[in-house]
Amino acid sequence: MRRPLSPSLFLAAGALLALGAAAALAQNEPRPVAAKDLAKYWLVASDAMEALVPNTGVNLHTPSCAVVRYVINADGSTSDVVLEKLVPMGDLGVVATSAIKSLRYAPASNNQALTPVLTRVTLPLNLPPVRGTPEQRARVEAQRSQVLAGCDATGAAPTPAAAKSS
């Protein structure tokens, strides 16, 4: 004699399936990581950055900085590249985002699980190199610090909620 299955049995099985799906989804979500901690997960494997540089535009030769948020995927590629801030405003945003899109990463030794991460970086653009006499180096360092302060690199990890809003 067969007995009918209880509806509560179906609910319990459905709940277990949903819980398993949520756990699998959480494993694929990128972990927010501050730029200062990125080397614990991923190391730059690219020999150089390649960037699209416009021929004409606003503030193309002005010392600038850009804050770019992006995901490093399990295969070391980048995705979800978003320009969060550009100081001063202009057309260098395409340079910053295309440079990040060109990067490839290799997993750090303690990232055998190939954990995807969400991170952000502050890129200096058109800043002079630090060289010359000590006085010249001090002036250049002061200029670089002033420009980068405009991007306010706090070093905090980006939040997943912020990544989904863009």
N, C-alpha and C positions, 0 to 999 in steps of 0.2 A: 504494500500500500504506500502510495506516494503522499507526502505531506506538502502543502503549498509553502513556498519560501516566504519568510517573514519580510515585510517591507523594511524593518529596521536593519536587516541583514544587508539589503541593497544600499541603504543610507550609509552604513558603516563601510562597505566596500567602496562606495563613491568618495567618502571622506578620505580614505586611505589613498586612493588614486590621486585626488586633488592635492593632498599633502606631498606625495611623491613628485608630482608635477611642479609644485611650488619650490620644492627643494632643488630640483634639477634646474629650474629657471634661475634660482638664486645663485647657483654655481656658475652660470654663464654670465651673470651680471658683472661688469667690470668693478674691481675694487678701487675705491678712491685712494689715491696715493699722492702725497705732496712731492713736489719736484726734488726736494732734498733727500727723499727716501726712494726715489725711482730706481737707483742702482741696486737696491735689494731685490728687485723683480726683473728689470730689463736693462740691457746695456745697448748703446747705439752700435749697430753693426754696419751702418753706411759709411763709406769712405768720405763722402761729401754730401752736403745738402744741395739740392737743385731747386731753383725757385723761378717762377714766372716774374719777370720784371717788365712793367709797362714802359713804353717809350716816352709817353707824356702823361702828366697828371699833376695832382696837387701834392706839395711837400715831398716830392720824390728824392730830393737831395738833402732834406732837413734831418738832423739827428733826431731819432725817434725811438720808441719802444712799443712792442706789441705783446699783449697777453693772449696766448692761444691755449684753448682747452681741447683735449683729444683723448681717444681711446687707443691703447696698444692692445691689439688682438692676440689670441693664442698663437697665431702664426708669425707674430712679430711685425705685422703690417699696422698702419695707423688708419683710423676711421673716425667719423663723427668730429671732424676738425672744425672748431668754431673760434672765430676771432672775438674775444671778450672785450678787448680794450686796445685802442691805438692812440698814442699821444706823441705829437699833435695829430689831430684828425687829418686824413689825406688818403692817398691811393696806395700806400705801402701795405695795406692789409692783405692784398693778394700775394705779396712777396712772403709775408709771414706764414700764411696758411698753406701756400704751395710748398714752402720749404718743409713744413712739418709733414705734409702728405708724402713727400719724397723719402722720408726716413724709413729705415728698416731696423728692427731691434732683434737682439739675441737674448735668450733667457739668462738671467743671472744664475749662479751655481745653486742657490737655494730656491729657485723657482722651477723645479722639475715638473710641477703640475701645470706650467704654462698659464698661470693666472692672468687673465686680461685685467688691465688697469685703466682707470680714468685719471688723468693728470693734467696739469697745466704748466706752461713754461713762459717766462718773460724773455723775449728776444730783443736784443739791442739792434737797431738798424741805423746805418750811416754814422756810427760813432767812430771817432778817430782812434787809431791804435795808440797804446801807451808806449811812448819812446821819447828819446831826447835827453836833455839835461834833467836833473832832479826837479828843477823848477817847472820845466815844460811838462814832465810827467805828472807833477802835482796838479797843474792846471787842467790837463786832460782828464785825470781821475776825478777832479771836481766836476767837470762838465759831464762826464759819464754818469756820475752819481746823481747829478741834478736831473738829467734826462730819465734815468731809470726810476727815480723817485716818483715821477709822474705816473708810472704804471703800478706803483705801490705793491711790489712783490712781497706779499705777506708770507708766502711759503706754505699756506694751508692747502690741504687736499680739497679738490673740488667736490661738491656734493652731487650724488646721483640725481637728486631732484632738479638741480640746476641744469644738468645735462639733458634731462628729458624735456625741459621747458623750451629748449632751443630747437 
